[in-house]
Amino acid sequence: NNLIAEAINKPTRGITEENATIPTLTYDQIPLSQLVNASDLETSCPPNKVLITNIQHRTNEAQLSNRRIPRIIHMTFPSRCVEPDVAKVVARWKQIYSDHEFYVHTDAAIQRLLFHKRWKEFPEIGLAMDCITSNNTFHYRMVWQALVLWEYGGVFVDTNYVPNTVSDRGGVNLSESSTSANTTKLAIRDHDDAYFELNQSVNATLSQYFMAASKKHPLMFLYTLGIIFKLYGLSDVNDPQSLEKATESRSALKMAMKHFMNVQSKKKKNKKTPKDRFDILEPGTYTSKISHRNITVVDHGSVVTRETPYPLEMTE
């Protein structure tokens, strides 16, 4: 652990640095707490910003739960110093999911996961990352989404989304502790291997803004491979439009779902309907005949809502 801590605290390739080399110090495993709590951690912020902190080992329930999907929430920001409105959104997640651990992944933590972890399952990932010549950290975050859930499991949520609750929005709370006589409770169950919203109400596919999965879930493996192959397929790494298309998560996640369900891509003589090909999804539980792992899908808007932060005075 001391060696790992020393390695991940060393200056490394900056996410915005072009044509840099991959760090030589890599390790098979990096504990989550060390990944996000390195020496570059801010301890104070400018007057107009709010410091966001991690919550580790929050409750015994988070540690001892039989739920396949770990009670961990992952969010990413360039740094831990954020705007006050953003801090309110984070505080809302911490408040509603009080039985979950909470981790902020900064740009520095993302680069540690991408470049300091020895990815035996994805040995080509370092070369694939060299295809990202843009200074836009968004492209790295698309790869990070898949890798962080593959390696650690838990819940990823985009920073533009706030959690629904029974009381204030008429929706349903993800937490199993939520109870209401006026609504049907939708929750991650102990046997759920992955949990997604539909990304829209019509012609829907899996959501990219909210994803939950157990560790080493096949869908996350296929999702990561899909992005890697798309990066390898770039004809011009300096073309912003090509890079944007290569790191677009919706198509990679859609193809990963097809492979997870062992469905061939659309062919001229293929008489299957879009639903049979999983081009369009409906709420329900999908189980792979190969891995026997499952994915639970719920209606769009069941778990989170995209909107501006609530005008509430909330603290962490």
ChimeraX attribute file (.defattr): number of C-alpha atoms within 10 A of each C-alpha:
attribute: neighborCount
match mode: 1-to-1
recipient: residues
	/A:1	10
	/A:2	7
	/A:3	10
	/A:4	18
	/A:5	16
	/A:6	12
	/A:7	19
	/A:8	28
	/A:9	17
	/A:10	13
	/A:11	10
	/A:12	19
	/A:13	18
	/A:14	13
	/A:15	21
	/A:16	15
	/A:17	11
	/A:18	14
	/A:19	13
	/A:20	13
	/A:21	13
	/A:22	16
	/A:23	16
	/A:24	10
	/A:25	16
	/A:26	19
	/A:27	15
	/A:28	10
	/A:29	15
	/A:30	21
	/A:31	12
	/A:32	16
	/A:33	12
	/A:34	16
	/A:35	24
	/A:36	23
	/A:37	20
	/A:38	18
	/A:39	12
	/A:40	15
	/A:41	14
	/A:42	14
	/A:43	10
	/A:44	12
	/A:45	14
	/A:46	9
	/A:47	6
	/A:48	9
	/A:49	16
	/A:50	18
	/A:51	17
	/A:52	22
	/A:53	17
	/A:54	18
	/A:55	18
	/A:56	15
	/A:57	15
	/A:58	16
	/A:59	14
	/A:60	10
	/A:61	13
	/A:62	18
	/A:63	16
	/A:64	10
	/A:65	13
	/A:66	12
	/A:67	16
	/A:68	18
	/A:69	25
	/A:70	24
	/A:71	27
	/A:72	24
	/A:73	21
	/A:74	22
	/A:75	16
	/A:76	20
	/A:77	19
	/A:78	14
	/A:79	18
	/A:80	23
	/A:81	21
	/A:82	18
	/A:83	12
	/A:84	14
	/A:85	18
	/A:86	20
	/A:87	21
	/A:88	22
	/A:89	23
	/A:90	24
	/A:91	17
	/A:92	21
	/A:93	19
	/A:94	19
	/A:95	14
	/A:96	17
	/A:97	21
	/A:98	17
	/A:99	21
	/A:100	26
	/A:101	21
	/A:102	24
	/A:103	21
	/A:104	21
	/A:105	25
	/A:106	21
	/A:107	21
	/A:108	23
	/A:109	26
	/A:110	25
	/A:111	22
	/A:112	24
	/A:113	23
	/A:114	22
	/A:115	23
	/A:116	26
	/A:117	18
	/A:118	18
	/A:119	19
	/A:120	9
	/A:121	9
	/A:122	14
	/A:123	10
	/A:124	14
	/A:125	22
	/A:126	18
	/A:127	14
	/A:128	17
	/A:129	19
	/A:130	17
	/A:131	20
	/A:132	25
	/A:133	19
	/A:134	21
	/A:135	13
	/A:136	12
	/A:137	15
	/A:138	13
	/A:139	20
	/A:140	20
	/A:141	19
	/A:142	16
	/A:143	23
	/A:144	20
	/A:145	25
	/A:146	25
	/A:147	22
	/A:148	23
	/A:149	26
	/A:150	21
	/A:151	20
	/A:152	19
	/A:153	27
	/A:154	25
	/A:155	25
	/A:156	21
	/A:157	20
	/A:158	17
	/A:159	16
	/A:160	14
	/A:161	19
	/A:162	21
	/A:163	22
	/A:164	22
	/A:165	18
	/A:166	18
	/A:167	12
	/A:168	8
	/A:169	11
	/A:170	12
	/A:171	20
	/A:172	24
	/A:173	25
	/A:174	21
	/A:175	20
	/A:176	14
	/A:177	12
	/A:178	16
	/A:179	13
	/A:180	11
	/A:181	7
	/A:182	9
	/A:183	11
	/A:184	11
	/A:185	18
	/A:186	16
	/A:187	18
	/A:188	21
	/A:189	17
	/A:190	13
	/A:191	13
	/A:192	19
	/A:193	27
	/A:194	28
	/A:195	24
	/A:196	25
	/A:197	26
	/A:198	23
	/A:199	20
	/A:200	13
	/A:201	13
	/A:202	11
	/A:203	13
	/A:204	18
	/A:205	24
	/A:206	24
	/A:207	20
	/A:208	20
	/A:209	19
	/A:210	19
	/A:211	22
	/A:212	28
	/A:213	29
	/A:214	24
	/A:215	19
	/A:216	16
	/A:217	21
	/A:218	23
	/A:219	27
	/A:220	28
	/A:221	19
	/A:222	20
	/A:223	26
	/A:224	24
	/A:225	20
	/A:226	22
	/A:227	25
	/A:228	23
	/A:229	15
	/A:230	17
	/A:231	24
	/A:232	18
	/A:233	14
	/A:234	16
	/A:235	10
	/A:236	11
	/A:237	18
	/A:238	13
	/A:239	12
	/A:240	14
	/A:241	10
	/A:242	17
	/A:243	21
	/A:244	15
	/A:245	15
	/A:246	24
	/A:247	22
	/A:248	17
	/A:249	23
	/A:250	17
	/A:251	17
	/A:252	21
	/A:253	23
	/A:254	20
	/A:255	21
	/A:256	22
	/A:257	26
	/A:258	19
	/A:259	18
	/A:260	25
	/A:261	21
	/A:262	13
	/A:263	13
	/A:264	12
	/A:265	12
	/A:266	13
	/A:267	8
	/A:268	5
	/A:269	6
	/A:270	10
	/A:271	10
	/A:272	11
	/A:273	11
	/A:274	12
	/A:275	11
	/A:276	12
	/A:277	19
	/A:278	21
	/A:279	17
	/A:280	16
	/A:281	24
	/A:282	20
	/A:283	14
	/A:284	11
	/A:285	14
	/A:286	18
	/A:287	15
	/A:288	16
	/A:289	11
	/A:290	9
	/A:291	11
	/A:292	12
	/A:293	19
	/A:294	22
	/A:295	20
	/A:296	20
	/A:297	20
	/A:298	21
	/A:299	17
	/A:300	21
	/A:301	17
	/A:302	20
	/A:303	22
	/A:304	22
	/A:305	15
	/A:306	14
	/A:307	9
	/A:308	12
	/A:309	17
	/A:310	13
	/A:311	9
	/A:312	10
	/A:313	8
	/A:314	14
	/A:315	11
	/A:316	15
